[in-house]
Amino acid sequence: MRLLAHLILRLVGVVLLCLACAVGWIVWDAKNGIRAETEASAARVARDLSVLYWRQLLWRDGMEKAPLLPLPEWQAVQTLRVISPGICITLTSAVQGAKPLCSQVEGVGASPPAWFAGVYETAFGAHPSVSVPLTVRQLRAGTITAAPDPAAALRQVWGQVRIVTGIAAAMAAGIGLLAALLIGHAVMPARTIARALRRLEAGEFGPRLPAFATAEFRHIGRAVEDLAGRLARTTAERAALTKRLFQVQEEERRALARDLHDEFGQCLTATAALAAAIEAGAEPDRPDLATQARSVSRVTARMMGSLKEALSRLRSQDINELGLEASLAQLVSGWNARSRHLGQPRSVFRLDVAGNLAAVPAQAAVSVYRIAQECLTNAARHGRPRADGRPAEVRLTIEHAGAAEGGLRLTVEDEGGGDPARLDGTTGRGILGIRERIASLGGSLSIARAEHGLRIAAVIPLRGPRLVPAVAAAA
């Protein structure tokens, strides 16, 4: 989940919790208000009826020994005026039973829904009644009991909850919206930092982050910039080291090729001459010597062929002598000859050249040759004939598009099947060497699925590695 959505969901949860607490407090306050109104109504009625009681008692000159009622008509408009809406008053005396008197309940709010009534009764229960004596001087005179009407009490509570909750919900929605806008504005630098990290992942170290207003994001931005500078320096050092390693590798290959040619070549030539001399000088009665000499000659010829193939793979000075295009043509011809030598070739190699390859720098030409050599080796090693029995076609396409349009494009496409995901995630030295060579030149490599196999495409700039200038600028 995105950070903004996560924070907004938490904000909504906090708002709903606060709203629920506010509703609970409103209901509790409304219940206390109803209780206070009940007690006040009982006190007011007791005060008025007590005055009536003593007045009647004085009219009778205090001669009546039996308990007296205040007045037979105490349930009058004057009494209703002191009773709060929704409250019922009951007067109980020794000579007369309970006579309830309820105030008007029709105008006390709207009827609440059934679920609210159920929740309210379950959570808070029924409203208690309040009882007070008619007069504290003569407790046997009567008792006044005040109790809220249940339906009126629910209406009153629901009315307060509906009004206050509506206002609170509107305020909470406004506050939540403003808070969401502020949170969104506050976390916007995170997207900028994420894009900067993506650029770092892609190898772009130049762009700097803006100065953020928040101190925490400023610290993160400085850390990202420090990381970019260190990665830039590390990448530059790695590119320089990789170049040097490839140069040393080419020098070692040339030295090894020279030693093989001078030492093993002379030894194999001498062995072939000695075998021919033994075969020519063998006595007629020793035909076994001639046979063994011919076997030595055949083994020597095979070793000479293997030595020539090894020398052709090791030597890179042919690129400087013949040029990149001729060297690639020779490489493709060698693979076709080797494939035909097996009797049933599995692959047929083709070369397509576009543009002038003579303008390719020597260092890039050697790397391009080695990349093409490794790609053709992988295609020949892992390729297989097509389903109809025909040999799979391996096409090596190289295009010189000019430095302004990206430099040199090399594509190797085969029809031997294969999974690009497995090849792209492999840890073999072949693909790793290709990646290192292309990275040292500032190029890019892509491995994808072709129509019947795999396609390996490399783009190599001819103006030198692109990473080194960026590193210098960052440093």
RODREN-503973 format. One line per 2 residues: number of its first residue (from 1); for each residue x, y, z of C-alpha. Coordinates in steps of 0.2 Angstrom, whole numbers. Layout:
// RODREN-503973
NUM> X Y Z ~ ...
END
This chain:
// RODREN-503973
1> 0 0 0 ~ 6 17 -4
3> 12 29 11 ~ -2 42 7
5> -16 29 6 ~ -9 21 22
7> -9 38 31 ~ -26 43 25
9> -33 26 31 ~ -26 29 48
11> -32 47 48 ~ -50 41 44
13> -49 28 58 ~ -44 41 70
15> -58 52 64 ~ -71 38 66
17> -64 34 83 ~ -66 52 89
19> -83 53 81 ~ -88 38 90
21> -82 45 107 ~ -91 61 103
23> -107 52 100 ~ -105 42 116
25> -101 58 126 ~ -117 66 118
27> -128 52 123 ~ -121 52 141
29> -123 70 143 ~ -141 69 136
31> -145 56 148 ~ -138 66 163
33> -148 81 156 ~ -164 71 156
35> -160 66 174 ~ -157 84 179
37> -174 89 171 ~ -183 75 180
39> -176 81 197 ~ -179 99 193
41> -197 95 188 ~ -200 85 204
43> -194 99 214 ~ -204 112 206
45> -220 102 207 ~ -216 98 225
47> -214 117 229 ~ -231 122 221
49> -241 108 228 ~ -233 111 245
51> -240 129 244 ~ -257 122 240
53> -256 109 254 ~ -253 122 267
55> -265 134 260 ~ -279 121 261
57> -274 116 279 ~ -275 135 284
59> -292 136 277 ~ -298 122 288
61> -290 130 303 ~ -280 115 306
63> -295 106 313 ~ -295 92 300
65> -285 77 308 ~ -285 66 292
67> -272 69 279 ~ -276 82 266
69> -273 83 248 ~ -267 100 241
71> -282 102 230 ~ -293 90 220
73> -289 99 204 ~ -270 99 206
75> -268 91 189 ~ -271 108 181
77> -262 119 168 ~ -252 128 182
79> -244 111 186 ~ -240 107 168
81> -231 123 166 ~ -217 118 179
83> -215 101 172 ~ -202 99 158
85> -207 91 142 ~ -207 72 142
87> -208 71 161 ~ -223 62 170
89> -227 67 188 ~ -236 55 200
91> -243 61 217 ~ -246 47 230
93> -255 50 247 ~ -263 40 260
95> -281 45 255 ~ -279 44 236
97> -270 32 224 ~ -257 37 211
99> -262 50 198 ~ -250 52 184
101> -248 69 175 ~ -237 69 159
103> -232 84 150 ~ -233 86 131
105> -222 73 122 ~ -227 75 104
107> -215 89 100 ~ -200 81 109
109> -190 77 93 ~ -192 64 80
111> -194 45 82 ~ -177 37 83
113> -173 21 72 ~ -175 4 80
115> -156 0 80 ~ -153 16 90
117> -166 12 103 ~ -159 -6 105
119> -141 0 107 ~ -146 14 119
121> -156 3 130 ~ -143 -11 130
123> -129 2 134 ~ -137 14 146
125> -153 5 152 ~ -169 13 157
127> -170 31 165 ~ -173 30 184
129> -187 39 193 ~ -185 53 206
131> -196 54 222 ~ -198 68 234
133> -210 71 248 ~ -224 84 246
135> -218 93 262 ~ -203 89 273
137> -213 95 288 ~ -226 81 286
139> -220 66 277 ~ -237 57 278
141> -244 71 267 ~ -239 63 251
143> -224 58 239 ~ -221 66 222
145> -213 54 209 ~ -205 61 193
147> -200 49 179 ~ -196 52 160
149> -207 45 147 ~ -196 32 138
151> -202 36 121 ~ -199 55 124
153> -182 52 132 ~ -177 42 116
155> -183 56 105 ~ -174 69 115
157> -157 59 115 ~ -159 55 96
159> -162 73 92 ~ -146 79 101
161> -136 65 94 ~ -142 68 76
163> -139 87 77 ~ -122 86 86
165> -116 71 76 ~ -121 80 59
167> -111 95 64 ~ -96 84 71
169> -96 73 55 ~ -96 89 44
171> -81 96 54 ~ -72 79 54
173> -74 77 35 ~ -67 95 33
175> -53 92 45 ~ -49 75 37
177> -49 82 19 ~ -38 97 24
179> -27 84 34 ~ -26 73 18
181> -21 87 7 ~ -7 93 20
183> -1 75 22 ~ -1 73 3
185> 9 89 1 ~ 21 83 15
187> 25 66 8 ~ 27 72 -10
189> 46 73 -8 ~ 46 54 -6
191> 41 52 -24 ~ 55 63 -29
193> 67 53 -19 ~ 60 37 -26
195> 63 43 -44 ~ 81 48 -39
197> 84 31 -32 ~ 77 23 -49
199> 89 34 -58 ~ 103 28 -47
201> 98 10 -51 ~ 98 14 -70
203> 116 21 -68 ~ 112 40 -69
205> 122 49 -56 ~ 121 67 -62
207> 104 75 -56 ~ 103 82 -39
209> 89 83 -27 ~ 80 99 -23
211> 82 107 -5 ~ 66 100 4
213> 57 111 17 ~ 56 96 29
215> 72 93 39 ~ 69 74 39
217> 68 74 20 ~ 83 85 19
219> 93 73 28 ~ 87 59 17
221> 90 69 1 ~ 108 73 7
223> 111 54 11 ~ 104 50 -7
225> 116 63 -14 ~ 131 56 -4
227> 126 38 -10 ~ 125 44 -28
229> 143 52 -27 ~ 150 36 -19
231> 142 25 -32 ~ 148 36 -46
233> 166 36 -39 ~ 165 17 -37
235> 157 14 -54 ~ 171 25 -62
237> 185 15 -53 ~ 176 -1 -57
239> 175 4 -76 ~ 193 9 -76
241> 198 -7 -67 ~ 188 -18 -80
243> 196 -9 -94 ~ 213 -12 -87
245> 208 -31 -84 ~ 203 -33 -102
247> 219 -25 -108 ~ 229 -36 -97
249> 218 -51 -103 ~ 222 -47 -122
251> 240 -45 -118 ~ 240 -62 -109
253> 231 -69 -124 ~ 244 -62 -136
255> 258 -69 -126 ~ 250 -86 -124
257> 247 -86 -143 ~ 264 -82 -147
259> 271 -95 -135 ~ 260 -108 -142
261> 264 -103 -160 ~ 283 -103 -157
263> 285 -118 -145 ~ 271 -130 -149
265> 270 -126 -167 ~ 288 -130 -169
267> 287 -145 -159 ~ 272 -151 -169
269> 280 -147 -185 ~ 296 -157 -180
271> 285 -172 -174 ~ 276 -172 -191
273> 293 -172 -200 ~ 300 -186 -189
275> 285 -196 -192 ~ 286 -194 -210
277> 305 -199 -210 ~ 301 -214 -200
279> 287 -219 -212 ~ 299 -216 -227
281> 313 -226 -219 ~ 304 -240 -212
283> 311 -257 -218 ~ 299 -268 -228
285> 299 -281 -215 ~ 293 -268 -202
287> 276 -263 -208 ~ 271 -259 -190
289> 283 -244 -190 ~ 275 -237 -205
291> 258 -239 -197 ~ 263 -231 -181
293> 272 -217 -190 ~ 256 -213 -200
295> 246 -213 -183 ~ 258 -201 -176
297> 256 -190 -192 ~ 237 -190 -190
299> 237 -186 -172 ~ 250 -172 -175
301> 238 -165 -189 ~ 223 -165 -177
303> 234 -156 -164 ~ 240 -143 -177
305> 221 -140 -182 ~ 217 -138 -163
307> 231 -126 -161 ~ 226 -116 -176
309> 208 -114 -169 ~ 215 -109 -152
311> 227 -97 -160 ~ 212 -89 -169
313> 202 -87 -153 ~ 217 -80 -144
315> 224 -68 -156 ~ 217 -51 -157
317> 230 -43 -168 ~ 221 -49 -183
319> 208 -36 -180 ~ 221 -22 -181
321> 228 -30 -197 ~ 212 -36 -206
323> 199 -24 -198 ~ 183 -28 -188
325> 172 -33 -203 ~ 185 -45 -210
327> 188 -52 -193 ~ 170 -55 -190
329> 168 -63 -207 ~ 182 -74 -203
331> 174 -79 -186 ~ 158 -83 -195
333> 166 -93 -208 ~ 176 -103 -195
335> 160 -108 -186 ~ 152 -113 -202
337> 167 -124 -207 ~ 167 -132 -190
339> 148 -135 -191 ~ 150 -143 -208
341> 165 -154 -201 ~ 153 -162 -189
343> 143 -170 -203 ~ 126 -164 -198
345> 127 -146 -194 ~ 115 -140 -180
347> 117 -121 -185 ~ 121 -110 -200
349> 129 -94 -196 ~ 126 -78 -206
351> 134 -60 -205 ~ 125 -44 -209
353> 135 -28 -209 ~ 128 -10 -211
355> 139 5 -211 ~ 157 8 -211
357> 166 -2 -197 ~ 183 5 -201
359> 179 20 -191 ~ 177 10 -175
361> 191 13 -162 ~ 203 -1 -159
363> 198 -4 -141 ~ 180 -4 -145
365> 183 -16 -160 ~ 192 -28 -149
367> 178 -28 -137 ~ 165 -30 -150
369> 174 -45 -158 ~ 175 -53 -141
371> 157 -50 -138 ~ 152 -57 -155
373> 164 -72 -152 ~ 156 -76 -135
375> 138 -74 -142 ~ 141 -86 -156
377> 149 -98 -145 ~ 134 -98 -134
379> 122 -100 -149 ~ 133 -115 -155
381> 134 -123 -139 ~ 116 -122 -133
383> 107 -121 -149 ~ 98 -136 -157
385> 91 -139 -175 ~ 73 -134 -179
387> 58 -145 -177 ~ 58 -149 -196
389> 76 -156 -195 ~ 84 -141 -204
391> 99 -132 -195 ~ 95 -117 -185
393> 100 -100 -192 ~ 111 -89 -181
395> 112 -71 -188 ~ 125 -59 -182
397> 120 -41 -187 ~ 131 -26 -184
399> 127 -9 -188 ~ 137 7 -187
401> 124 21 -184 ~ 137 34 -179
403> 141 42 -163 ~ 126 54 -163
405> 114 40 -165 ~ 120 28 -152
407> 136 21 -159 ~ 137 3 -163
409> 123 -9 -162 ~ 127 -28 -162
411> 113 -41 -162 ~ 114 -60 -162
413> 98 -69 -165 ~ 96 -88 -166
415> 82 -101 -169 ~ 88 -113 -156
417> 75 -110 -143 ~ 80 -106 -125
419> 73 -96 -111 ~ 78 -77 -110
421> 74 -77 -91 ~ 86 -91 -87
423> 100 -83 -98 ~ 97 -66 -91
425> 99 -72 -73 ~ 113 -84 -76
427> 129 -82 -66 ~ 140 -90 -80
429> 156 -82 -85 ~ 151 -79 -103
431> 136 -68 -100 ~ 145 -60 -86
433> 160 -56 -97 ~ 149 -48 -110
435> 140 -37 -97 ~ 157 -32 -90
437> 164 -27 -107 ~ 148 -18 -112
439> 148 -9 -95 ~ 166 -4 -97
441> 162 5 -113 ~ 146 13 -106
443> 134 3 -117 ~ 119 -7 -113
445> 114 -26 -115 ~ 96 -33 -118
447> 91 -51 -119 ~ 74 -55 -126
449> 64 -69 -134 ~ 65 -69 -153
451> 53 -78 -165 ~ 61 -95 -163
453> 74 -92 -150 ~ 84 -79 -142
455> 90 -61 -146 ~ 105 -53 -138
457> 107 -35 -142 ~ 121 -23 -137
459> 122 -4 -140 ~ 140 2 -138
461> 144 21 -139 ~ 159 26 -149
463> 163 42 -139 ~ 170 32 -124
465> 161 27 -108 ~ 146 37 -103
467> 149 34 -85 ~ 166 42 -83
469> 160 60 -87 ~ 146 58 -75
471> 157 52 -62 ~ 169 67 -64
473> 155 79 -63 ~ 148 71 -47
475> 165 70 -39
END
